[in-house]
Structures are given as C-alpha cells and as structure tokens.
Amino acid sequence: MIDSEHRPSYVQVHLEAISENLEQVMAHLPRKTQAFAVVKADAYGHGALAVARQLAGQVAGYCVSNLDEALELRQAGIEHPILILGIVPVEHLSLAEQLNISVTLASLEWLEAAKSLGQDLTGLTVHAKIDTGMGRLGFRSWPEFEQALELMDEMKLEFEGIFTHFATADEKDDLLFQEQWHRFSAWLDRLPVLPRWVHASNSATSIWHGDTVFNMVRLGDILYGLNPSGRLLDLPFEVQSGLSLYSELNHVKQVEVGATIGYGTTYRSEETEWIGTLPVGYADGVVRRLQGFTVLVDGQVCEIVGRISMDQMTIRLPKAYPLGTKVTLLGTCGDQSISVQDWADYIGTINYEVVCLLTDRLPRRYE
Ligand SMILES: *Cc1c(COP(=O)(O)O)cnc(C)c1O
C-alpha cells in the first residue's frame, strides 16, 4: 500500500524515546549483556529502517522475522548482525549467506533439506533454536540436535548462537518459566563449547527475570514504550511511547436533534451537536471496534460516534472547531493522553497487535 502523504493523518514516531527506552532496560541488566533490537513487522509499526538506524550505536544486532525484512535492512546499508527468527525456506539460504544474515535452525529435517539442495552454504551463520516449552519452533530432543551439529560441521556452517523463547515471562506465576529456564540451562551444559551468542530473553524476560539473561537479549515491545504484560505487571522503570497517531478535522458541522451519523445510522444525536469528520479509518488500522472510544481535540476527550468507515470517521465535539484542528488518536494532547494500551483494552487485544494494526497508508514521520 502506498502511504498517503497528502492527507493530514500520520504516525509520529518518537525515535529518541525508543533510544531512551532501550537505555532503561539495559541499565537494569548485568553489564556485559548485549542487545539485539527486534524490528520485525516494520519495527512493530514504527518503521524498521528508521528504528534500526536510530539504535545502531546502542545494539549489537537486529532480529527480524523473515528474509525480506532482513533484506530491507541489508540493502539499506545496515551492516550489523541480523538474525531471522522464523524459518527461512531452504532454497533462499544462499541469499542469506551472501548477505551475511543469520538464520534459525530449528530441526534436523530442515537442515537435511538444505543439504540435499546441494548448494555450497559454507559460512552460513546459524542460531540453533531449542523448544523448551513454547511449542512453536525448535529442537526438543538432544540426540536429534547432536546429529544436526554434526551435519552443520559437515556443511561448514557456522554455529553462531543458541536460543530459546519463553511462553510465560509476562505472567505472575513463574512455574513454567523456571521449567523452561532449567531445560535450556541443561541443554547448554551438554554443549562442549558455547557459541558466540546465547540468548533467551524477550522484553518480558529482560524486565522481570533480569537475573536469568545469558549474553544477549532480544528486545521488542519494551523498546516501543509498551508493557509486554499489558497491565498485569508493573514496569520497574519509566518508558515513553514510541509513536503517536494524529489526524485533523476536515469537516465540521452542527446537527439538529436526531441527526443520523454514519453507516447503519448507529448513532443519532440527542441534542444539537457539533460533529467533526477526520480523514482516517479502518483501512489505516483504526478498527471499527473503536466506535464509542475516544480521541483528543484541544485537550478534550471526544467520543467516536457512528461507525468507523474505511477512510473516515466522525467524532462529537464540545463546540465548533476550525478545519485543520489537530486530532490525537494516540498520544498526548493537553493534560489528556490515549495510549496504545488503552486501545488494546477497549478492543480486547494486546498492545503488540494494536501497533501492528497501523497500516502503511499512514505515513511515518520521525522526530
Ligand atoms: C518477537 C520475538 C521477540 C521479541 O519479543 P518482545 O516481547 O516484543 O520483546 C523475541 N524473541 C522472539 C523469538 C520473538 O519472536
């Protein structure tokens, strides 16, 4: 989707805040810990390239979810290590190798498939993924992993890292967390030599289990000023939001009592009311379920009234405002603010999903 530059709806990305959030997390971790910034899904909607460049001096590398996301960074001249957390189809491994992009090895079967292609993958850097309880990707049996290690040797791949991923690091009950941690540690104990990178911590693990990091952490959500537990666990430090979402009034009118607003006439004015229209809608990620929620105008909370359309939405204003008046959908305006978590709570999801909802049609402006 092309971004709509000539429309006054946009995402403001706060790069300095992202840097400071990273600093905060790292200040609470053992000093030798290094960070890989997780910039998958366009850095959770904040813009992968801009975030990667912003953090270049603060991180040891980046994590992405697939080869295309890695290529975006490499082709833009980013030279840091990049690790793909998902599975790369074996036919694309030589491209990863040529561009010095590290891949995840999660099964013997995949490695055998890579070998049977008959390509020379010498030097391809690999992080082995151990499934200690997340149940998504990774080795679950040591003998299978040993065979993979031998095959890696034979194929002259470089065993650069080993990692696991926790399923419940953002929960109060840490029983499964402890189990996963012990399984991973036992796995490491069996290795004759540890690879360069040993990592297990996402944001939640880095924040609430900071004593269990190995030598690298993979930080996503917290960088963007989001609490990975939602509202369940308090953050031990302050973070700042990584983005705001703004639009402006492009139509303002006074309507009589009983006026109908929007598709399906789900809203009727109860008195003489001022209604404002904004050029933003569900095609931008302002999902229809946000009907009844609020935006901020001139420091005041205004209700979203009527159905949210694909490209437009309507709000009830306390009084007349001129065309071009700024509307804050996410962020601060006067003494009021609306957070990504507020949206998430209202529509019944997690803050991760909210930032991923914001589509490419919204230009990202950086400050
Ligand atoms: C997305 C992801 C992360 C980052 O998780 P956050 O909770 O956003 O910090 C870390 N590791 C893996 C394997 C992931 O898929």
The ligand as a Tripos MOL2 file, in Angstrom:
@<TRIPOS>MOLECULE
LIG
   15    15     1     0     0
SMALL
NO_CHARGES

@<TRIPOS>ATOM
      1 C1          9.0740  -11.2310   18.6980 C.3       1 LIG1
      2 C2         10.1060  -12.0020   19.4070 C.ar      1 LIG1
      3 C3         10.8670  -11.3930   20.4110 C.ar      1 LIG1
      4 C4         10.5760  -10.0200   20.9500 C.3       1 LIG1
      5 O1          9.5370  -10.1250   21.8820 O.3       1 LIG1
      6 P1          9.0570   -8.8730   22.7440 P.3       1 LIG1
      7 O2          8.0810   -9.4470   23.6790 O.co2     1 LIG1
      8 O3          8.4230   -7.9300   21.7760 O.co2     1 LIG1
      9 O4         10.2530   -8.2890   23.3680 O.co2     1 LIG1
     10 C5         11.9190  -12.1220   20.9590 C.ar      1 LIG1
     11 N1         12.1750  -13.3850   20.5480 N.ar      1 LIG1
     12 C6         11.4430  -13.9970   19.6020 C.ar      1 LIG1
     13 C7         11.7660  -15.3990   19.2040 C.3       1 LIG1
     14 C8         10.3750  -13.3480   19.0070 C.ar      1 LIG1
     15 O5          9.6420  -13.9580   18.0790 O.3       1 LIG1
@<TRIPOS>BOND
     1     1     2 1
     2     2     3 ar
     3     2    14 ar
     4     3     4 1
     5     3    10 ar
     6     4     5 1
     7     5     6 1
     8     6     7 2
     9     6     8 1
    10     6     9 1
    11    10    11 ar
    12    11    12 ar
    13    12    13 1
    14    12    14 ar
    15    14    15 1
@<TRIPOS>SUBSTRUCTURE
     1 LIG1         1 GROUP 0 **** ****
